[in-house]
Amino acid sequence: MKSTLSPDRWRCTRNQNGWLWCIPAGLLLCLFAATARAQLTIEIIGGGADQIPITVLPLADEDNFQQRISQIVSADLARSGRFRLQEIGSVRPLPSEPSEVNYRYWKNRGSQTLVIGRVIQRPDGKVEVRFRMLDTAKEAQAVGYAYTIVMPQMRAIAHKISDIIYEKLTGEPGVFSTRIAYVARFPQRFELHVADADGVNSQFILAHNEPIISPAWSPDGTRIAYVSFEQRRSIIFVHNLVDGTRRVLAAYEGINSAPAWTPDGKRLAIALSKDGVSQIYMIDADGNGLTRLTNSNAIDTEPSFAPDGKYILFTSDRGGSPQIYRMSVSGNNIERMTFEGNYNVTPRYSPDGKSFAFIQRIQGRYSLALMDLTTRQTQILTDSPLDGSPAFAPNGRLILYASIVGGHGILAAVSSDGRIKQKITSSAQDVREPAWGPLAGNR
Amino acid sequence: MKQIFIAVCAALLVAGCSSKGTTTQGKAAIEQRSVADQNQQATADEAAKQARIQQEQEQLKQQVEEQKRRQEEEARKTAAAEAEKPVVKPLADTSMTGKALTDPASMLKDPASPLSKRSIYYDFDAYNIKEEFQHLVEAHGKFLLEHKDFKVRIEGNCDERGSREYNLALGQRRADSVKKAMTLLGVTPKQIQTVSFGAEKPKAPGHDEEAWAENRRSDIVYIGIDTQH
């Protein structure tokens, strides 16, 4: 635990399916040390091809602080499955400034990218965090920042550093500073939780003894819409995360469910059965301006907006079995999207709008699938018996979903190419209904 | 018969007079026998004879008394039966009085009545009421039709498989289909609420077909009887 989380600290075994299971000892320890009731534990299963090698050195003097930044950064990068974390070697002292770096040594060790830095306790109580990412081939700095923070921001700044490294090396935004929401079930109790993307700092925003389903983040990350059964029927609430207040969005007769925010965050598509069978309606975020969108005598539910706001994917059994359809936001131009099998549900647009995730029943299993909207080809990403509730990471790289293992609900994640898998378990009886919050820049 | 009775009585009377002494003697004899058998056989024979006579006398007495008691009892029974008759008759004859004595709530709990069964089960992804449950829905429909002050809540449920949201909509369809069947029988819609719990409140906790079959269900809940809600 004293130095950085290097690859030699990972316990890796290959299981019968050939998946590589890697459990970072340090990460598990620090997660177990957290005492919140429903803290999540993330296990990485498998790894992507073409992993980028990177050496993250311990930041000088980071041992003086409870949260060690290089450990958090290493765990973030490893969890993404896109990096191969290299050993830090035996040379001492370790460099913390570019002038101290022996580039030839690191090049000979095969390190193309080196992360160094220092953590400084300032007399005013604040903390200065300096980090640099160096290109050993060019013998130059690729990126570097210094932050002045207060102690509780230590984890947040580590995630920010991870985001910068990730974006610099992959060209895509990192999602380490984002948050997730999920539902934890205990005996006689349901809790709606919000946690950091690495599962740490999990805390509930709502708890009672009736079910909670379908949390949905507003595009700016300040509100979560969800369905609560606290009045012994489904009612949609919009919960403000900033001040902790909430208000009823829809409590019509019958079901009130499946909230989905428009990309501008002003309205929501919801499913109501007030006029008979479940249909899709639009409603303003303040509960006004209800208008009906679909007009079928079949179940229409689970709306999902295209990122450009022009289309809505939804589930309907108008054809005799639940299938996925697409319509324009005016409710016209309805097109059936799925034809394989007789149970295709829960569509979710990818953040780039080029594909959508959904749940397909194949040979009695409910698997996570991905359809390319251009080719209309479907790729099956999971093979467990009962997967559901897919949620894209805001960069589209990972899909978080609910699964059942050993009779207990767990969360899992799979990369959109199917190569990297994560298993996220909790001390709760069940964890389910994941929803991935937006990128920090959207706030 | 009378003569015999008198003769016996007389004989008994004679025997009875001397019996006190002999009984004591007999008792003494029994007590003494264990000590020594020097007592005369004649004395023993005499005592035994008298004891037999005494036994017969007592049996007769008992028979007489028993007969008397029976006669008295019969007389009482007849009298009682005659006294009850006027009270019983009007109740048995007036059907209106009979109905009023039946509590409708207890009808719902009578295990012999189809009304005591409250659950309708479904196939996967189906909401149609299967033939085997139609009589059940009809029985409750008729009951509600005849008891307009009763209200029910029909709770639609699904098994855990598939989409939670789709299941919530399906559970509503299940509950609504029961409501529709009842209103077609003439039940006032206001007597029937519906709610869907989707897959969120499984009655059977398992993850196998047995649990799933139990959880694909609509429950008819009588408000104020089955629940406080």
Boltz contact constraints between the chains, C-beta under 6 A:
constraints:
  - contact:
      token1: [A, 211]
      token2: [B, 200]
      max_distance: 6.0
  - contact:
      token1: [A, 213]
      token2: [B, 164]
      max_distance: 6.0
  - contact:
      token1: [A, 233]
      token2: [B, 195]
      max_distance: 6.0
  - contact:
      token1: [A, 254]
      token2: [B, 172]
      max_distance: 6.0
  - contact:
      token1: [A, 255]
      token2: [B, 168]
      max_distance: 6.0
  - contact:
      token1: [A, 255]
      token2: [B, 172]
      max_distance: 6.0
  - contact:
      token1: [A, 255]
      token2: [B, 196]
      max_distance: 6.0
  - contact:
      token1: [A, 257]
      token2: [B, 165]
      max_distance: 6.0
  - contact:
      token1: [A, 257]
      token2: [B, 168]
      max_distance: 6.0
  - contact:
      token1: [A, 258]
      token2: [B, 165]
      max_distance: 6.0
  - contact:
      token1: [A, 273]
      token2: [B, 172]
      max_distance: 6.0
  - contact:
      token1: [A, 278]
      token2: [B, 169]
      max_distance: 6.0
  - contact:
      token1: [A, 299]
      token2: [B, 169]
      max_distance: 6.0
  - contact:
      token1: [A, 301]
      token2: [B, 165]
      max_distance: 6.0
  - contact:
      token1: [A, 301]
      token2: [B, 166]
      max_distance: 6.0
  - contact:
      token1: [A, 301]
      token2: [B, 169]
      max_distance: 6.0
  - contact:
      token1: [A, 302]
      token2: [B, 165]
      max_distance: 6.0
  - contact:
      token1: [A, 315]
      token2: [B, 166]
      max_distance: 6.0
  - contact:
      token1: [A, 322]
      token2: [B, 166]
      max_distance: 6.0
  - contact:
      token1: [A, 345]
      token2: [B, 163]
      max_distance: 6.0
  - contact:
      token1: [A, 345]
      token2: [B, 166]
      max_distance: 6.0
  - contact:
      token1: [A, 346]
      token2: [B, 163]
      max_distance: 6.0
  - contact:
      token1: [A, 407]
      token2: [B, 207]
      max_distance: 6.0
